Amino acid sequence: MAAIIQGIGTATALNSTNSLDTNKTLFANSRRSLSDRKGRFFMVRSDGCLSYGLNGHGGRAEKLITNAVAAKEDTAVAYTSSKPGHELLLFEALREGLEEEMDRDPTVCVMGEDVGHYGGSYKVTKGLAPKYGDLRVLDTPIAENSFTGMGIGAAMTGLRPVVEGMNMGFLLLAFNQISNNCGMLHYTSGGQFKIPIVIRGPGGVGRQLGAEHSQRLESYFQSIPGIQMVACSTPYNAKGLMKAAIRSDNPVILFEHVLLYNLKERIPDEEYVLNLEEAEMVRPGEHVTILTYSRMRYHVMQAAKTLVNKGYDPEVIDIRSLKPFDLYTIRNSVKKTHRVLIVEECMRTGGIGASLTAAITENFHDYLDAPIVCLSSQDVPTPYAGTLENWTVVQPPQIVTAVDQLCQ
Amino acid sequence: MALSTNRTVNQLLKPLTAAISATRCLSSDSTSIITVESSLPFTSHKIDPPSRAVETSPNELMTFFKDMAEMRRMEIAADSLYKAKLIRGFCHLYDGQEAVAVGMEAAITKKDCIITAYRDHCIYLARGGGLYESFAELMGRKDGCSKGKGGSMHFYKKESGFYGGHGIVGAQVPLGIGLSFAQKYSKEEHVTFAMYGDGAANQGQLFEGLNMAALWDLPAILVCENNHYGMGTAEWRAAKSPAYYKRGDYVPGLKVDGMDALAVKQACKFAKEHALKNGPIILEMDTYRYHGHSMSDPGSTYRTRDEISGVRQERDPIERIRKLILAHDVATEKELKDIEKEKRKVVDEAIAKAKESPMPDPSDLFTNVYVKGFGVEVFGPDRKEVRATLP
């Protein structure tokens, strides 16, 4: 990972200990950029070589294309292929991605509760067990701690397991394995072991599922060093992120959402792999940057219709990558609009929005014309009653009101 | 208790050595087979125990002695280094339990995997790790086996199948089950030894892992190093059933005298054959640690000094091998003393070299957090847009 040690003004040598300015430099997110007024900075990559750049590219010959998918919500993905593409639901897209990777690489295997014979509690692994066998699509007993540990142990030897948590909330039982072993083994072994595991499952607030089954685990996992977190929101990015996560040599936690499994979209026939660290530009705009991910993307787009009628031009970005944040895309957007609204489903305290607010304020303070507004769920266990549940989660009218206040 | 039964050990050994006349060997013929009986018969659970007669050779006995002498010296040296504040944090010492490490190593290959908890210094040595790398790691230097970033509890050696080195009690057992899963998946004919202590034997994840291993016939061997104290609590205070080898219920188990390297070797060989054919098996090694749980524990508040010195006199693993070597004329008393002196020298040299070695670079703080390069080549559906492979 590109570890960025910033030397403001004059270059500071890598080995001198005074170059570590702890207030600013120990920043674990990639491609950190500064306003041009601050001048140049040096970027140290994890292999220790120093590279120099203005935008965080480090002088690469191939340009990083950041606007991965600039598509409006209701039109098909923009691509210039001649094949018509095929329509499918999000869980089918996940399955397609998984199946393609399992065909391509024999070390990819799946393990989880009900993934084999039952076909997966959300049908993501349906049909895979008859095709690949019981050992490769493994039905585990209900023992999250140990089967997650088992997946990590298998990953240490070179297999690429995909561990499914039936609901992300159940992975709390495996927190020790995910935090201490999955995240840290590459570091504590001095680089000897890599853990190319994917941990995936549905989370988020569903329809009256109750407090324990409506948890947002991204806020608990976000400070574990060594893991990457991504959240998918459309069939297109679900398939692409699934493939990228499986191919990545780092442990990746892929957050799906219980209510998004039945989204339908037309996706390309050709193979594609998305970038794990990149955000998606959902709707370009001028007035305000709205950062969101997973299910809240749809609430935001619904609010966007109202906002457009009111005369605003919101720029909606689906951040997708929850760890590390794609500060490059966010920087470009904030530089343009100067106002930021974060809409998330995590709780107010310690959620992804809280970290994102801190990251943006720390880095792009000069660009902002107004304080960042973060709309998140309430700090309460999710109630069962439907009306109460709706009040804990951010709703489109609240988004519209927030933009109104922000743009005054 | 283990102590009372082992008073018969010395009585057993003497008549045995006299009886083994046919296989008496000359010290020059180092590949001849010596058959020794293990100190105690194996007790078993749901399986036929292996025979007490263990085949060994003079070479092997000398290797055992040398390796155990080196391990013992290393642990004692680590004790002094800790008190001199060159080793910080936690330091869990293995002296007294060396027989388990060398016996296991004699029965298996480097392709078999071993995973253990935090009392891992000697197992790292047994797997081929170097003294210099060990001490450098303990002192937090760059040349350590984990580049100074792991510490005492995180020794690893991937090329020899040593998977560590884990700080959280019991968490290594599911990892070990995963290693055996990968071995079965890749159809290798190798096994995994997942080691844990009597304290960890009460962890739920152990039984979860055992259930899975038994369900899918994974080649996993769970080794309980029962040194009778889980941290500061005696086993009778912590476990309703201290017969750890029986805890597997449907999984067969074997109880072994863990202070007898040859018995350990026999048991591990037996377990490996069993695991490759029939799935998991539990080995309980009845052993003892002379030091406390870690360097911050004096080790004498929950047990008497008499008990510790009693075990040292009656059951010490190095003494047992020494007696065997002398009884079979494999080497003389002086040669053995010379070996011990040499090991002391080797250990001191490694420490001196490690003390001089450099600390890690500040930039090493950020290395190895992620695998270098997020490593994925990304591309759009038409492959016309060239996307980068991220640094």
Boltz contact constraints between the chains, C-beta under 6 A:
constraints:
  - contact:
      token1: [A, 1]
      token2: [B, 369]
      max_distance: 6.0
  - contact:
      token1: [A, 1]
      token2: [B, 370]
      max_distance: 6.0
  - contact:
      token1: [A, 2]
      token2: [B, 391]
      max_distance: 6.0
  - contact:
      token1: [A, 3]
      token2: [B, 366]
      max_distance: 6.0
  - contact:
      token1: [A, 14]
      token2: [B, 363]
      max_distance: 6.0
  - contact:
      token1: [A, 17]
      token2: [B, 362]
      max_distance: 6.0
  - contact:
      token1: [A, 45]
      token2: [B, 391]
      max_distance: 6.0
  - contact:
      token1: [A, 46]
      token2: [B, 367]
      max_distance: 6.0
  - contact:
      token1: [A, 46]
      token2: [B, 372]
      max_distance: 6.0
  - contact:
      token1: [A, 47]
      token2: [B, 372]
      max_distance: 6.0
  - contact:
      token1: [A, 48]
      token2: [B, 363]
      max_distance: 6.0
  - contact:
      token1: [A, 62]
      token2: [B, 386]
      max_distance: 6.0
  - contact:
      token1: [A, 62]
      token2: [B, 388]
      max_distance: 6.0
  - contact:
      token1: [A, 64]
      token2: [B, 388]
      max_distance: 6.0
  - contact:
      token1: [A, 65]
      token2: [B, 385]
      max_distance: 6.0
  - contact:
      token1: [A, 65]
      token2: [B, 387]
      max_distance: 6.0
  - contact:
      token1: [A, 79]
      token2: [B, 381]
      max_distance: 6.0
  - contact:
      token1: [A, 79]
      token2: [B, 382]
      max_distance: 6.0
  - contact:
      token1: [A, 80]
      token2: [B, 382]
      max_distance: 6.0
  - contact:
      token1: [A, 81]
      token2: [B, 381]
      max_distance: 6.0
  - contact:
      token1: [A, 81]
      token2: [B, 382]
      max_distance: 6.0
  - contact:
      token1: [A, 141]
      token2: [B, 211]
      max_distance: 6.0
  - contact:
      token1: [A, 143]
      token2: [B, 208]
      max_distance: 6.0
  - contact:
      token1: [A, 145]
      token2: [B, 205]
      max_distance: 6.0
  - contact:
      token1: [A, 146]
      token2: [B, 174]
      max_distance: 6.0
  - contact:
      token1: [A, 146]
      token2: [B, 205]
      max_distance: 6.0
  - contact:
      token1: [A, 146]
      token2: [B, 208]
      max_distance: 6.0
  - contact:
      token1: [A, 146]
      token2: [B, 209]
      max_distance: 6.0
  - contact:
      token1: [A, 149]
      token2: [B, 174]
      max_distance: 6.0
  - contact:
      token1: [A, 149]
      token2: [B, 175]
      max_distance: 6.0
  - contact:
      token1: [A, 150]
      token2: [B, 174]
      max_distance: 6.0
  - contact:
      token1: [A, 150]
      token2: [B, 177]
      max_distance: 6.0
  - contact:
      token1: [A, 150]
      token2: [B, 178]
      max_distance: 6.0
  - contact:
      token1: [A, 150]
      token2: [B, 181]
      max_distance: 6.0
  - contact:
      token1: [A, 152]
      token2: [B, 175]
      max_distance: 6.0
  - contact:
      token1: [A, 153]
      token2: [B, 175]
      max_distance: 6.0
  - contact:
      token1: [A, 153]
      token2: [B, 178]
      max_distance: 6.0
  - contact:
      token1: [A, 153]
      token2: [B, 179]
      max_distance: 6.0
  - contact:
      token1: [A, 154]
      token2: [B, 178]
      max_distance: 6.0
  - contact:
      token1: [A, 154]
      token2: [B, 181]
      max_distance: 6.0
  - contact:
      token1: [A, 154]
      token2: [B, 182]
      max_distance: 6.0
  - contact:
      token1: [A, 157]
      token2: [B, 179]
      max_distance: 6.0
  - contact:
      token1: [A, 157]
      token2: [B, 182]
      max_distance: 6.0
  - contact:
      token1: [A, 159]
      token2: [B, 182]
      max_distance: 6.0
  - contact:
      token1: [A, 176]
      token2: [B, 168]
      max_distance: 6.0
  - contact:
      token1: [A, 176]
      token2: [B, 171]
      max_distance: 6.0
  - contact:
      token1: [A, 180]
      token2: [B, 168]
      max_distance: 6.0
  - contact:
      token1: [A, 186]
      token2: [B, 368]
      max_distance: 6.0
  - contact:
      token1: [A, 187]
      token2: [B, 149]
      max_distance: 6.0
  - contact:
      token1: [A, 187]
      token2: [B, 368]
      max_distance: 6.0
  - contact:
      token1: [A, 187]
      token2: [B, 369]
      max_distance: 6.0
  - contact:
      token1: [A, 188]
      token2: [B, 146]
      max_distance: 6.0
  - contact:
      token1: [A, 188]
      token2: [B, 150]
      max_distance: 6.0
  - contact:
      token1: [A, 188]
      token2: [B, 154]
      max_distance: 6.0
  - contact:
      token1: [A, 189]
      token2: [B, 146]
      max_distance: 6.0
  - contact:
      token1: [A, 189]
      token2: [B, 156]
      max_distance: 6.0
  - contact:
      token1: [A, 190]
      token2: [B, 146]
      max_distance: 6.0
  - contact:
      token1: [A, 190]
      token2: [B, 147]
      max_distance: 6.0
  - contact:
      token1: [A, 190]
      token2: [B, 149]
      max_distance: 6.0
  - contact:
      token1: [A, 191]
      token2: [B, 368]
      max_distance: 6.0
  - contact:
      token1: [A, 192]
      token2: [B, 156]
      max_distance: 6.0
  - contact:
      token1: [A, 192]
      token2: [B, 158]
      max_distance: 6.0
  - contact:
      token1: [A, 194]
      token2: [B, 371]
      max_distance: 6.0
  - contact:
      token1: [A, 225]
      token2: [B, 369]
      max_distance: 6.0
  - contact:
      token1: [A, 226]
      token2: [B, 369]
      max_distance: 6.0
  - contact:
      token1: [A, 244]
      token2: [B, 376]
      max_distance: 6.0
  - contact:
      token1: [A, 247]
      token2: [B, 376]
      max_distance: 6.0
  - contact:
      token1: [A, 248]
      token2: [B, 375]
      max_distance: 6.0
  - contact:
      token1: [A, 248]
      token2: [B, 376]
      max_distance: 6.0
  - contact:
      token1: [A, 249]
      token2: [B, 371]
      max_distance: 6.0
  - contact:
      token1: [A, 249]
      token2: [B, 375]
      max_distance: 6.0
  - contact:
      token1: [A, 250]
      token2: [B, 370]
      max_distance: 6.0
  - contact:
      token1: [A, 250]
      token2: [B, 371]
      max_distance: 6.0
  - contact:
      token1: [A, 268]
      token2: [B, 381]
      max_distance: 6.0
  - contact:
      token1: [A, 270]
      token2: [B, 381]
      max_distance: 6.0
  - contact:
      token1: [A, 272]
      token2: [B, 380]
      max_distance: 6.0
  - contact:
      token1: [A, 272]
      token2: [B, 381]
      max_distance: 6.0
  - contact:
      token1: [A, 273]
      token2: [B, 378]
      max_distance: 6.0
  - contact:
      token1: [A, 273]
      token2: [B, 379]
      max_distance: 6.0
  - contact:
      token1: [A, 275]
      token2: [B, 378]
      max_distance: 6.0
